[in-house]
Amino acid sequence: MPSATQVAADYEDRVVTVGISRYTGNVQVYVYDANGIVVGYTVSSISGSGTVTLDTSNLPQGDYTLCIILDNATYSGEFFI
């Protein structure tokens, strides 16, 4: 049985860190503000496992949505700055 891709996100010191394991392909990380506007993004390639970071120090205090897009799945969640 194949292993499932694992995705974990953390927010600390105004940096979003996304850890991915058991995956090879492109990773797109987007941050949307409360109005649904993209206010930050990064694109990386992962081979097996890796970490993607996104600095949010330029964003004002408020509610945000994190969206992580892999080739075969999309994950999202909310966080507050």
PyMOL Python script that loads the backbone (N, CA, C, O; Angstrom):
from pymol import cmd

cmd.read_pdbstr("""\
ATOM      1  N   MET A   1       0.844  -1.172   0.000  1.00  0.00           N
ATOM      2  CA  MET A   1       0.000   0.000   0.000  1.00  0.00           C
ATOM      3  C   MET A   1       0.892   1.239   0.000  1.00  0.00           C
ATOM      4  O   MET A   1       1.815   1.311   0.812  1.00  0.00           O
ATOM      5  N   PRO A   2       0.655   2.227  -0.883  1.00  0.00           N
ATOM      6  CA  PRO A   2       1.484   3.433  -0.923  1.00  0.00           C
ATOM      7  C   PRO A   2       1.250   4.308   0.305  1.00  0.00           C
ATOM      8  O   PRO A   2       0.169   4.311   0.894  1.00  0.00           O
ATOM      9  N   SER A   3       2.281   5.041   0.669  1.00  0.00           N
ATOM     10  CA  SER A   3       2.180   5.953   1.809  1.00  0.00           C
ATOM     11  C   SER A   3       1.488   7.236   1.385  1.00  0.00           C
ATOM     12  O   SER A   3       1.681   7.712   0.266  1.00  0.00           O
ATOM     13  N   ALA A   4       0.695   7.786   2.266  1.00  0.00           N
ATOM     14  CA  ALA A   4      -0.023   9.017   1.978  1.00  0.00           C
ATOM     15  C   ALA A   4       0.873  10.232   2.205  1.00  0.00           C
ATOM     16  O   ALA A   4       1.699  10.251   3.117  1.00  0.00           O
ATOM     17  N   THR A   5       0.695  11.232   1.369  1.00  0.00           N
ATOM     18  CA  THR A   5       1.399  12.503   1.536  1.00  0.00           C
ATOM     19  C   THR A   5       0.996  13.118   2.862  1.00  0.00           C
ATOM     20  O   THR A   5      -0.172  13.080   3.250  1.00  0.00           O
ATOM     21  N   GLN A   6       1.979  13.688   3.557  1.00  0.00           N
ATOM     22  CA  GLN A   6       1.711  14.370   4.818  1.00  0.00           C
ATOM     23  C   GLN A   6       2.059  15.853   4.668  1.00  0.00           C
ATOM     24  O   GLN A   6       3.118  16.212   4.153  1.00  0.00           O
ATOM     25  N   VAL A   7       1.141  16.698   5.130  1.00  0.00           N
ATOM     26  CA  VAL A   7       1.319  18.145   5.051  1.00  0.00           C
ATOM     27  C   VAL A   7       1.025  18.727   6.425  1.00  0.00           C
ATOM     28  O   VAL A   7      -0.003  18.428   7.032  1.00  0.00           O
ATOM     29  N   ALA A   8       1.952  19.572   6.916  1.00  0.00           N
ATOM     30  CA  ALA A   8       1.753  20.246   8.204  1.00  0.00           C
ATOM     31  C   ALA A   8       2.182  21.691   8.057  1.00  0.00           C
ATOM     32  O   ALA A   8       3.205  21.983   7.438  1.00  0.00           O
ATOM     33  N   ALA A   9       1.396  22.601   8.628  1.00  0.00           N
ATOM     34  CA  ALA A   9       1.714  24.023   8.561  1.00  0.00           C
ATOM     35  C   ALA A   9       1.854  24.576   9.969  1.00  0.00           C
ATOM     36  O   ALA A   9       1.167  24.149  10.897  1.00  0.00           O
ATOM     37  N   ASP A  10       2.770  25.549  10.107  1.00  0.00           N
ATOM     38  CA  ASP A  10       3.007  26.191  11.395  1.00  0.00           C
ATOM     39  C   ASP A  10       3.205  27.678  11.148  1.00  0.00           C
ATOM     40  O   ASP A  10       3.729  28.083  10.111  1.00  0.00           O
ATOM     41  N   TYR A  11       2.783  28.482  12.111  1.00  0.00           N
ATOM     42  CA  TYR A  11       2.984  29.933  12.025  1.00  0.00           C
ATOM     43  C   TYR A  11       3.679  30.385  13.295  1.00  0.00           C
ATOM     44  O   TYR A  11       3.155  30.218  14.396  1.00  0.00           O
ATOM     45  N   GLU A  12       4.864  30.958  13.133  1.00  0.00           N
ATOM     46  CA  GLU A  12       5.626  31.431  14.289  1.00  0.00           C
ATOM     47  C   GLU A  12       6.549  32.554  13.854  1.00  0.00           C
ATOM     48  O   GLU A  12       7.174  32.474  12.797  1.00  0.00           O
ATOM     49  N   ASP A  13       6.638  33.599  14.660  1.00  0.00           N
ATOM     50  CA  ASP A  13       7.500  34.754  14.389  1.00  0.00           C
ATOM     51  C   ASP A  13       7.251  35.333  12.999  1.00  0.00           C
ATOM     52  O   ASP A  13       8.185  35.715  12.295  1.00  0.00           O
ATOM     53  N   ARG A  14       5.970  35.392  12.617  1.00  0.00           N
ATOM     54  CA  ARG A  14       5.522  35.990  11.352  1.00  0.00           C
ATOM     55  C   ARG A  14       6.021  35.253  10.108  1.00  0.00           C
ATOM     56  O   ARG A  14       6.126  35.833   9.027  1.00  0.00           O
ATOM     57  N   VAL A  15       6.325  33.968  10.283  1.00  0.00           N
ATOM     58  CA  VAL A  15       6.730  33.118   9.160  1.00  0.00           C
ATOM     59  C   VAL A  15       5.831  31.881   9.131  1.00  0.00           C
ATOM     60  O   VAL A  15       5.667  31.194  10.139  1.00  0.00           O
ATOM     61  N   VAL A  16       5.252  31.609   7.953  1.00  0.00           N
ATOM     62  CA  VAL A  16       4.484  30.386   7.742  1.00  0.00           C
ATOM     63  C   VAL A  16       5.457  29.324   7.235  1.00  0.00           C
ATOM     64  O   VAL A  16       6.185  29.547   6.267  1.00  0.00           O
ATOM     65  N   THR A  17       5.461  28.176   7.894  1.00  0.00           N
ATOM     66  CA  THR A  17       6.313  27.061   7.495  1.00  0.00           C
ATOM     67  C   THR A  17       5.431  25.872   7.158  1.00  0.00           C
ATOM     68  O   THR A  17       4.599  25.456   7.963  1.00  0.00           O
ATOM     69  N   VAL A  18       5.620  25.330   5.963  1.00  0.00           N
ATOM     70  CA  VAL A  18       4.850  24.172   5.515  1.00  0.00           C
ATOM     71  C   VAL A  18       5.823  23.011   5.327  1.00  0.00           C
ATOM     72  O   VAL A  18       6.756  23.095   4.529  1.00  0.00           O
ATOM     73  N   GLY A  19       5.597  21.932   6.065  1.00  0.00           N
ATOM     74  CA  GLY A  19       6.409  20.732   5.934  1.00  0.00           C
ATOM     75  C   GLY A  19       5.636  19.677   5.158  1.00  0.00           C
ATOM     76  O   GLY A  19       4.467  19.413   5.438  1.00  0.00           O
ATOM     77  N   ILE A  20       6.304  19.080   4.184  1.00  0.00           N
ATOM     78  CA  ILE A  20       5.650  18.088   3.337  1.00  0.00           C
ATOM     79  C   ILE A  20       6.535  16.855   3.264  1.00  0.00           C
ATOM     80  O   ILE A  20       7.747  16.961   3.081  1.00  0.00           O
ATOM     81  N   SER A  21       5.924  15.686   3.408  1.00  0.00           N
ATOM     82  CA  SER A  21       6.678  14.441   3.265  1.00  0.00           C
ATOM     83  C   SER A  21       5.889  13.465   2.400  1.00  0.00           C
ATOM     84  O   SER A  21       4.670  13.567   2.261  1.00  0.00           O
ATOM     85  N   ARG A  22       6.623  12.519   1.825  1.00  0.00           N
ATOM     86  CA  ARG A  22       6.044  11.496   0.941  1.00  0.00           C
ATOM     87  C   ARG A  22       5.379  12.123  -0.284  1.00  0.00           C
ATOM     88  O   ARG A  22       4.264  11.757  -0.656  1.00  0.00           O
ATOM     89  N   TYR A  23       6.088  13.080  -0.909  1.00  0.00           N
ATOM     90  CA  TYR A  23       5.534  13.788  -2.058  1.00  0.00           C
ATOM     91  C   TYR A  23       6.670  14.262  -2.951  1.00  0.00           C
ATOM     92  O   TYR A  23       7.711  14.703  -2.464  1.00  0.00           O
ATOM     93  N   THR A  24       6.466  14.171  -4.241  1.00  0.00           N
ATOM     94  CA  THR A  24       7.399  14.734  -5.212  1.00  0.00           C
ATOM     95  C   THR A  24       6.582  15.532  -6.217  1.00  0.00           C
ATOM     96  O   THR A  24       5.664  15.005  -6.845  1.00  0.00           O
ATOM     97  N   GLY A  25       6.929  16.817  -6.365  1.00  0.00           N
ATOM     98  CA  GLY A  25       6.211  17.682  -7.300  1.00  0.00           C
ATOM     99  C   GLY A  25       6.258  19.122  -6.849  1.00  0.00           C
ATOM    100  O   GLY A  25       7.016  19.484  -5.949  1.00  0.00           O
ATOM    101  N   ASN A  26       5.441  19.939  -7.486  1.00  0.00           N
ATOM    102  CA  ASN A  26       5.382  21.359  -7.162  1.00  0.00           C
ATOM    103  C   ASN A  26       4.478  21.619  -5.967  1.00  0.00           C
ATOM    104  O   ASN A  26       3.479  20.931  -5.753  1.00  0.00           O
ATOM    105  N   VAL A  27       4.856  22.630  -5.196  1.00  0.00           N
ATOM    106  CA  VAL A  27       4.077  23.077  -4.044  1.00  0.00           C
ATOM    107  C   VAL A  27       3.824  24.569  -4.212  1.00  0.00           C
ATOM    108  O   VAL A  27       4.764  25.349  -4.365  1.00  0.00           O
ATOM    109  N   GLN A  28       2.564  24.962  -4.185  1.00  0.00           N
ATOM    110  CA  GLN A  28       2.196  26.371  -4.234  1.00  0.00           C
ATOM    111  C   GLN A  28       1.583  26.738  -2.890  1.00  0.00           C
ATOM    112  O   GLN A  28       0.666  26.068  -2.415  1.00  0.00           O
ATOM    113  N   VAL A  29       2.087  27.792  -2.284  1.00  0.00           N
ATOM    114  CA  VAL A  29       1.574  28.251  -0.995  1.00  0.00           C
ATOM    115  C   VAL A  29       1.074  29.682  -1.180  1.00  0.00           C
ATOM    116  O   VAL A  29       1.829  30.567  -1.581  1.00  0.00           O
ATOM    117  N   TYR A  30      -0.197  29.894  -0.884  1.00  0.00           N
ATOM    118  CA  TYR A  30      -0.825  31.213  -1.014  1.00  0.00           C
ATOM    119  C   TYR A  30      -1.375  31.657   0.332  1.00  0.00           C
ATOM    120  O   TYR A  30      -1.843  30.841   1.127  1.00  0.00           O
ATOM    121  N   VAL A  31      -1.311  32.967   0.577  1.00  0.00           N
ATOM    122  CA  VAL A  31      -1.970  33.571   1.730  1.00  0.00           C
ATOM    123  C   VAL A  31      -2.967  34.587   1.193  1.00  0.00           C
ATOM    124  O   VAL A  31      -2.621  35.471   0.409  1.00  0.00           O
ATOM    125  N   TYR A  32      -4.222  34.439   1.637  1.00  0.00           N
ATOM    126  CA  TYR A  32      -5.301  35.345   1.245  1.00  0.00           C
ATOM    127  C   TYR A  32      -5.724  36.177   2.450  1.00  0.00           C
ATOM    128  O   TYR A  32      -5.755  35.682   3.577  1.00  0.00           O
ATOM    129  N   ASP A  33      -6.052  37.446   2.204  1.00  0.00           N
ATOM    130  CA  ASP A  33      -6.570  38.262   3.294  1.00  0.00           C
ATOM    131  C   ASP A  33      -8.063  37.999   3.461  1.00  0.00           C
ATOM    132  O   ASP A  33      -8.626  37.143   2.778  1.00  0.00           O
ATOM    133  N   ALA A  34      -8.701  38.732   4.366  1.00  0.00           N
ATOM    134  CA  ALA A  34     -10.120  38.517   4.674  1.00  0.00           C
ATOM    135  C   ALA A  34     -11.028  38.816   3.482  1.00  0.00           C
ATOM    136  O   ALA A  34     -12.176  38.373   3.450  1.00  0.00           O
ATOM    137  N   ASN A  35     -10.519  39.563   2.504  1.00  0.00           N
ATOM    138  CA  ASN A  35     -11.294  39.884   1.305  1.00  0.00           C
ATOM    139  C   ASN A  35     -11.042  38.907   0.154  1.00  0.00           C
ATOM    140  O   ASN A  35     -11.572  39.090  -0.942  1.00  0.00           O
ATOM    141  N   GLY A  36     -10.242  37.881   0.399  1.00  0.00           N
ATOM    142  CA  GLY A  36      -9.960  36.890  -0.634  1.00  0.00           C
ATOM    143  C   GLY A  36      -8.885  37.305  -1.621  1.00  0.00           C
ATOM    144  O   GLY A  36      -8.750  36.697  -2.683  1.00  0.00           O
ATOM    145  N   ILE A  37      -8.121  38.329  -1.284  1.00  0.00           N
ATOM    146  CA  ILE A  37      -7.048  38.821  -2.151  1.00  0.00           C
ATOM    147  C   ILE A  37      -5.736  38.145  -1.765  1.00  0.00           C
ATOM    148  O   ILE A  37      -5.409  38.042  -0.583  1.00  0.00           O
ATOM    149  N   VAL A  38      -4.986  37.684  -2.769  1.00  0.00           N
ATOM    150  CA  VAL A  38      -3.683  37.068  -2.508  1.00  0.00           C
ATOM    151  C   VAL A  38      -2.718  38.148  -2.033  1.00  0.00           C
ATOM    152  O   VAL A  38      -2.470  39.131  -2.731  1.00  0.00           O
ATOM    153  N   VAL A  39      -2.179  37.947  -0.829  1.00  0.00           N
ATOM    154  CA  VAL A  39      -1.252  38.919  -0.247  1.00  0.00           C
ATOM    155  C   VAL A  39       0.148  38.336  -0.063  1.00  0.00           C
ATOM    156  O   VAL A  39       1.064  39.034   0.372  1.00  0.00           O
ATOM    157  N   GLY A  40       0.308  37.059  -0.393  1.00  0.00           N
ATOM    158  CA  GLY A  40       1.618  36.417  -0.330  1.00  0.00           C
ATOM    159  C   GLY A  40       1.563  35.064  -1.010  1.00  0.00           C
ATOM    160  O   GLY A  40       0.550  34.368  -0.946  1.00  0.00           O
ATOM    161  N   TYR A  41       2.659  34.691  -1.664  1.00  0.00           N
ATOM    162  CA  TYR A  41       2.701  33.369  -2.280  1.00  0.00           C
ATOM    163  C   TYR A  41       4.142  32.958  -2.528  1.00  0.00           C
ATOM    164  O   TYR A  41       5.045  33.793  -2.585  1.00  0.00           O
ATOM    165  N   THR A  42       4.336  31.671  -2.673  1.00  0.00           N
ATOM    166  CA  THR A  42       5.623  31.113  -3.064  1.00  0.00           C
ATOM    167  C   THR A  42       5.359  29.784  -3.760  1.00  0.00           C
ATOM    168  O   THR A  42       4.360  29.115  -3.495  1.00  0.00           O
ATOM    169  N   VAL A  43       6.259  29.420  -4.643  1.00  0.00           N
ATOM    170  CA  VAL A  43       6.165  28.152  -5.366  1.00  0.00           C
ATOM    171  C   VAL A  43       7.502  27.451  -5.239  1.00  0.00           C
ATOM    172  O   VAL A  43       8.550  28.061  -5.453  1.00  0.00           O
ATOM    173  N   SER A  44       7.473  26.173  -4.893  1.00  0.00           N
ATOM    174  CA  SER A  44       8.695  25.381  -4.728  1.00  0.00           C
ATOM    175  C   SER A  44       8.488  23.987  -5.290  1.00  0.00           C
ATOM    176  O   SER A  44       7.361  23.569  -5.557  1.00  0.00           O
ATOM    177  N   SER A  45       9.599  23.271  -5.465  1.00  0.00           N
ATOM    178  CA  SER A  45       9.549  21.861  -5.847  1.00  0.00           C
ATOM    179  C   SER A  45      10.045  21.024  -4.686  1.00  0.00           C
ATOM    180  O   SER A  45      11.020  21.377  -4.022  1.00  0.00           O
ATOM    181  N   ILE A  46       9.368  19.916  -4.445  1.00  0.00           N
ATOM    182  CA  ILE A  46       9.730  18.995  -3.374  1.00  0.00           C
ATOM    183  C   ILE A  46      10.036  17.641  -4.003  1.00  0.00           C
ATOM    184  O   ILE A  46       9.340  17.198  -4.917  1.00  0.00           O
ATOM    185  N   SER A  47      11.070  16.997  -3.511  1.00  0.00           N
ATOM    186  CA  SER A  47      11.391  15.646  -3.960  1.00  0.00           C
ATOM    187  C   SER A  47      11.498  14.742  -2.742  1.00  0.00           C
ATOM    188  O   SER A  47      12.540  14.678  -2.089  1.00  0.00           O
ATOM    189  N   GLY A  48      10.409  14.045  -2.443  1.00  0.00           N
ATOM    190  CA  GLY A  48      10.375  13.162  -1.281  1.00  0.00           C
ATOM    191  C   GLY A  48       9.832  13.858  -0.053  1.00  0.00           C
ATOM    192  O   GLY A  48       8.762  13.513   0.448  1.00  0.00           O
ATOM    193  N   SER A  49      10.581  14.848   0.434  1.00  0.00           N
ATOM    194  CA  SER A  49      10.120  15.658   1.566  1.00  0.00           C
ATOM    195  C   SER A  49      10.856  16.984   1.548  1.00  0.00           C
ATOM    196  O   SER A  49      11.912  17.120   0.930  1.00  0.00           O
ATOM    197  N   GLY A  50      10.276  17.962   2.240  1.00  0.00           N
ATOM    198  CA  GLY A  50      10.906  19.272   2.292  1.00  0.00           C
ATOM    199  C   GLY A  50      10.061  20.265   3.043  1.00  0.00           C
ATOM    200  O   GLY A  50       8.979  19.947   3.538  1.00  0.00           O
ATOM    201  N   THR A  51      10.578  21.483   3.120  1.00  0.00           N
ATOM    202  CA  THR A  51       9.926  22.566   3.843  1.00  0.00           C
ATOM    203  C   THR A  51       9.838  23.791   2.944  1.00  0.00           C
ATOM    204  O   THR A  51      10.783  24.115   2.225  1.00  0.00           O
ATOM    205  N   VAL A  52       8.700  24.464   2.991  1.00  0.00           N
ATOM    206  CA  VAL A  52       8.488  25.709   2.264  1.00  0.00           C
ATOM    207  C   VAL A  52       8.164  26.778   3.294  1.00  0.00           C
ATOM    208  O   VAL A  52       7.338  26.551   4.178  1.00  0.00           O
ATOM    209  N   THR A  53       8.803  27.944   3.196  1.00  0.00           N
ATOM    210  CA  THR A  53       8.518  29.031   4.135  1.00  0.00           C
ATOM    211  C   THR A  53       8.027  30.259   3.387  1.00  0.00           C
ATOM    212  O   THR A  53       8.361  30.486   2.224  1.00  0.00           O
ATOM    213  N   LEU A  54       7.222  31.044   4.096  1.00  0.00           N
ATOM    214  CA  LEU A  54       6.685  32.283   3.538  1.00  0.00           C
ATOM    215  C   LEU A  54       6.700  33.340   4.634  1.00  0.00           C
ATOM    216  O   LEU A  54       6.050  33.182   5.667  1.00  0.00           O
ATOM    217  N   ASP A  55       7.437  34.406   4.407  1.00  0.00           N
ATOM    218  CA  ASP A  55       7.544  35.514   5.358  1.00  0.00           C
ATOM    219  C   ASP A  55       6.292  36.381   5.271  1.00  0.00           C
ATOM    220  O   ASP A  55       5.935  36.851   4.190  1.00  0.00           O
ATOM    221  N   THR A  56       5.631  36.591   6.393  1.00  0.00           N
ATOM    222  CA  THR A  56       4.419  37.421   6.413  1.00  0.00           C
ATOM    223  C   THR A  56       4.623  38.691   7.240  1.00  0.00           C
ATOM    224  O   THR A  56       3.651  39.313   7.668  1.00  0.00           O
ATOM    225  N   SER A  57       5.860  39.074   7.462  1.00  0.00           N
ATOM    226  CA  SER A  57       6.142  40.225   8.327  1.00  0.00           C
ATOM    227  C   SER A  57       5.611  41.538   7.765  1.00  0.00           C
ATOM    228  O   SER A  57       5.449  42.500   8.516  1.00  0.00           O
ATOM    229  N   ASN A  58       5.338  41.602   6.471  1.00  0.00           N
ATOM    230  CA  ASN A  58       4.818  42.825   5.865  1.00  0.00           C
ATOM    231  C   ASN A  58       3.295  42.936   5.945  1.00  0.00           C
ATOM    232  O   ASN A  58       2.727  43.941   5.517  1.00  0.00           O
ATOM    233  N   LEU A  59       2.631  41.918   6.486  1.00  0.00           N
ATOM    234  CA  LEU A  59       1.168  41.924   6.535  1.00  0.00           C
ATOM    235  C   LEU A  59       0.661  42.544   7.831  1.00  0.00           C
ATOM    236  O   LEU A  59       1.232  42.310   8.896  1.00  0.00           O
ATOM    237  N   PRO A  60      -0.413  43.337   7.747  1.00  0.00           N
ATOM    238  CA  PRO A  60      -0.996  43.920   8.959  1.00  0.00           C
ATOM    239  C   PRO A  60      -1.749  42.870   9.768  1.00  0.00           C
ATOM    240  O   PRO A  60      -2.030  41.775   9.280  1.00  0.00           O
ATOM    241  N   GLN A  61      -2.066  43.215  10.992  1.00  0.00           N
ATOM    242  CA  GLN A  61      -2.828  42.327  11.862  1.00  0.00           C
ATOM    243  C   GLN A  61      -4.178  42.023  11.228  1.00  0.00           C
ATOM    244  O   GLN A  61      -4.823  42.906  10.663  1.00  0.00           O
ATOM    245  N   GLY A  62      -4.598  40.763  11.327  1.00  0.00           N
ATOM    246  CA  GLY A  62      -5.896  40.385  10.779  1.00  0.00           C
ATOM    247  C   GLY A  62      -6.012  38.893  10.573  1.00  0.00           C
ATOM    248  O   GLY A  62      -5.119  38.128  10.935  1.00  0.00           O
ATOM    249  N   ASP A  63      -7.136  38.485   9.981  1.00  0.00           N
ATOM    250  CA  ASP A  63      -7.404  37.080   9.675  1.00  0.00           C
ATOM    251  C   ASP A  63      -6.935  36.765   8.260  1.00  0.00           C
ATOM    252  O   ASP A  63      -7.132  37.558   7.339  1.00  0.00           O
ATOM    253  N   TYR A  64      -6.314  35.599   8.096  1.00  0.00           N
ATOM    254  CA  TYR A  64      -5.792  35.185   6.801  1.00  0.00           C
ATOM    255  C   TYR A  64      -6.119  33.721   6.552  1.00  0.00           C
ATOM    256  O   TYR A  64      -6.349  32.952   7.486  1.00  0.00           O
ATOM    257  N   THR A  65      -6.135  33.351   5.280  1.00  0.00           N
ATOM    258  CA  THR A  65      -6.331  31.964   4.879  1.00  0.00           C
ATOM    259  C   THR A  65      -5.070  31.478   4.185  1.00  0.00           C
ATOM    260  O   THR A  65      -4.537  32.145   3.298  1.00  0.00           O
ATOM    261  N   LEU A  66      -4.603  30.318   4.596  1.00  0.00           N
ATOM    262  CA  LEU A  66      -3.448  29.677   3.994  1.00  0.00           C
ATOM    263  C   LEU A  66      -3.958  28.593   3.052  1.00  0.00           C
ATOM    264  O   LEU A  66      -4.797  27.779   3.438  1.00  0.00           O
ATOM    265  N   CYS A  67      -3.458  28.578   1.825  1.00  0.00           N
ATOM    266  CA  CYS A  67      -3.856  27.575   0.842  1.00  0.00           C
ATOM    267  C   CYS A  67      -2.592  26.908   0.301  1.00  0.00           C
ATOM    268  O   CYS A  67      -1.701  27.583  -0.214  1.00  0.00           O
ATOM    269  N   ILE A  68      -2.519  25.597   0.418  1.00  0.00           N
ATOM    270  CA  ILE A  68      -1.380  24.811  -0.043  1.00  0.00           C
ATOM    271  C   ILE A  68      -1.871  23.922  -1.177  1.00  0.00           C
ATOM    272  O   ILE A  68      -2.761  23.093  -0.984  1.00  0.00           O
ATOM    273  N   ILE A  69      -1.290  24.098  -2.359  1.00  0.00           N
ATOM    274  CA  ILE A  69      -1.732  23.356  -3.532  1.00  0.00           C
ATOM    275  C   ILE A  69      -0.604  22.431  -3.984  1.00  0.00           C
ATOM    276  O   ILE A  69       0.492  22.880  -4.320  1.00  0.00           O
ATOM    277  N   LEU A  70      -0.897  21.135  -3.985  1.00  0.00           N
ATOM    278  CA  LEU A  70       0.010  20.124  -4.522  1.00  0.00           C
ATOM    279  C   LEU A  70      -0.537  19.685  -5.878  1.00  0.00           C
ATOM    280  O   LEU A  70      -1.627  20.100  -6.271  1.00  0.00           O
ATOM    281  N   ASP A  71       0.206  18.856  -6.588  1.00  0.00           N
ATOM    282  CA  ASP A  71      -0.270  18.377  -7.880  1.00  0.00           C
ATOM    283  C   ASP A  71      -1.554  17.563  -7.762  1.00  0.00           C
ATOM    284  O   ASP A  71      -2.352  17.521  -8.698  1.00  0.00           O
ATOM    285  N   ASN A  72      -1.756  16.911  -6.602  1.00  0.00           N
ATOM    286  CA  ASN A  72      -2.887  15.996  -6.458  1.00  0.00           C
ATOM    287  C   ASN A  72      -3.852  16.353  -5.330  1.00  0.00           C
ATOM    288  O   ASN A  72      -4.795  15.605  -5.075  1.00  0.00           O
ATOM    289  N   ALA A  73      -3.637  17.478  -4.650  1.00  0.00           N
ATOM    290  CA  ALA A  73      -4.510  17.825  -3.519  1.00  0.00           C
ATOM    291  C   ALA A  73      -4.356  19.302  -3.156  1.00  0.00           C
ATOM    292  O   ALA A  73      -3.352  19.937  -3.478  1.00  0.00           O
ATOM    293  N   THR A  74      -5.375  19.830  -2.478  1.00  0.00           N
ATOM    294  CA  THR A  74      -5.347  21.204  -1.973  1.00  0.00           C
ATOM    295  C   THR A  74      -5.723  21.181  -0.503  1.00  0.00           C
ATOM    296  O   THR A  74      -6.668  20.502  -0.102  1.00  0.00           O
ATOM    297  N   TYR A  75      -4.970  21.933   0.302  1.00  0.00           N
ATOM    298  CA  TYR A  75      -5.210  22.035   1.739  1.00  0.00           C
ATOM    299  C   TYR A  75      -5.385  23.510   2.084  1.00  0.00           C
ATOM    300  O   TYR A  75      -4.748  24.369   1.475  1.00  0.00           O
ATOM    301  N   SER A  76      -6.239  23.807   3.050  1.00  0.00           N
ATOM    302  CA  SER A  76      -6.397  25.196   3.468  1.00  0.00           C
ATOM    303  C   SER A  76      -6.697  25.266   4.955  1.00  0.00           C
ATOM    304  O   SER A  76      -7.167  24.304   5.563  1.00  0.00           O
ATOM    305  N   GLY A  77      -6.415  26.421   5.519  1.00  0.00           N
ATOM    306  CA  GLY A  77      -6.682  26.667   6.917  1.00  0.00           C
ATOM    307  C   GLY A  77      -6.573  28.156   7.184  1.00  0.00           C
ATOM    308  O   GLY A  77      -6.109  28.915   6.334  1.00  0.00           O
ATOM    309  N   GLU A  78      -6.998  28.566   8.357  1.00  0.00           N
ATOM    310  CA  GLU A  78      -6.995  29.978   8.713  1.00  0.00           C
ATOM    311  C   GLU A  78      -6.014  30.238   9.839  1.00  0.00           C
ATOM    312  O   GLU A  78      -5.751  29.369  10.669  1.00  0.00           O
ATOM    313  N   PHE A  79      -5.474  31.457   9.853  1.00  0.00           N
ATOM    314  CA  PHE A  79      -4.596  31.879  10.940  1.00  0.00           C
ATOM    315  C   PHE A  79      -4.759  33.380  11.143  1.00  0.00           C
ATOM    316  O   PHE A  79      -5.287  34.083  10.281  1.00  0.00           O
ATOM    317  N   PHE A  80      -4.302  33.854  12.280  1.00  0.00           N
ATOM    318  CA  PHE A  80      -4.429  35.257  12.673  1.00  0.00           C
ATOM    319  C   PHE A  80      -3.059  35.847  12.923  1.00  0.00           C
ATOM    320  O   PHE A  80      -2.215  35.232  13.575  1.00  0.00           O
ATOM    321  N   ILE A  81      -2.842  37.043  12.404  1.00  0.00           N
ATOM    322  CA  ILE A  81      -1.600  37.777  12.671  1.00  0.00           C
ATOM    323  C   ILE A  81      -1.927  38.878  13.661  1.00  0.00           C
ATOM    324  O   ILE A  81      -1.043  39.642  14.049  1.00  0.00           O
TER     325      ILE A  81
END
""", "prot")
cmd.dss("prot")
cmd.show_as("cartoon", "prot")
cmd.util.cbc("prot")
cmd.orient("prot")
